[in-house]
Amino acid sequence: MATIREVSRLAGVSPSTVSRVINGTANVDEEKRERVLKAIGQTRYQPNELARALYKKSSKIIGLIVPNIENPFFSELAKVIEEAAFCYGFRLLLCNSNNDTEKEQININMLNQMKADGVILITNSGQTEKMIAGCNLPVVIVDRHIPNTGEIAFIESDNYNGGRLATQCLIDCGCRKIVCMRGPQKFTSGFLRYKGYQDICRENDIEERFIDCEYSFESGKKAATKMLEMYPDAEGLFAANDMVALSAYKVFRNHGIQVPKNIQIVGFDDIGFSTLFSPEITTIRQPVQEMGCRAVDIIYQYSNGQAFEKESIFEVQLMERETTHKPNNK
């Protein structure tokens, strides 16, 4: 592999001049610059990226830490973030914490040592403040609102309004006995979606019914089975997310319960599976494209000393499909 000294000898300039051309740290005479670039092409010289990162205090890397890459919402968000990062000249380092706080901390420490340009963090940990405390990088928290933990910004969708829209949709479809499979109440996503459900039930004089559930397919299956025992007369289900909605449909079908004839379902997220599945899932759409791009924009703006939005709450949208139906369509 060619060295910087070989490039300098071939170009007839000093190694420091080659370094300045590569890093753009100072103006170089155009004729010398052309000789250096030609020599780099002839020798196929490749700069030491780690050394450049240590010198420039920037590796052009953005770290993305997700709690569970198997969740389609997080994998779809990761795809958007990678594409947006690439457009800005960043590379993405994806870290799957698997809901392990210690693993999250190790990943943050690693990104810190690598001189990453920023961290996009999606976490289920209750120790976020402690994890970020020793981090010298800008941290953007996505899909959770965890204030005063040292983050530079947070991004989420309007989970409260999403809960209201989902519940109102079921009421408009003729449901009065509506069960909420609520997500973890320690997360703002689960808490606010449930709060939206509660408020719509109260405004329509509807009895509140709920079952606690995680954001996973297996948890959804267990919750759906429990729901049939606790609320056998249920007419509508507001699921914690689309994966839970899909698992609930499977349980209902196995018990001979038809959707939407016997029970109607609304999910949350609008993952790709929601339209590939049959029947297609009525759901609340989170604007994944906009949320992912905003996270990358913030890190780019921060690294360039530009102003940026510290709080971003995106509007959600009801996507009416085949797991619900209006009374006039019966």
GISUL-V8184 format. One line per field, one symbol per residue. phi: phi as a letter, one per 30 degrees, with the letter a starting at -180 (. if undefined). psi: psi as a letter, one per 40 degrees, with the letter a starting at -180 (. if undefined). Layout:
phi=???
psi=???
This chain:
phi=.dcddddddddibdeddeddddcidadbeeddddddddddddchdbddddddddddhachccccccdadddedddddddddddddddcicccccbcdhhcdddeddddddddddhddlbcccbcdccdedddeccccdccccibcbdhcjddabbacdddddddddddedddcjdcccccdddeddcddddddddddedddddchcddbbbdadcbddddddddddddddbdcecbbcdeadddddddedddddcicdccdcacbbcakideddcddbddddacdcdeedddddddeddddddcicdaddbbccdcbdcdbccbadedcd
psi=hiidddddddefiiddddddddefeihhhdddddddddddddefhhihdddddddefhefhhhhhidhedhddddddddddddddddeeiihhhhheffhdddddddddddddefieihhhhieiefddddddeheihhhhieihgifeeidiihiigddddddddddddddeehdghhhgiiheeiddddddddddddddddefhhhhihiiifiddddddddddddddgeeidihhidadddddddddddddeehhheddiihhahdfidddedihiihhihhhgddddddddddddddddefiiihdhhhiiihhghbeeiiidee.
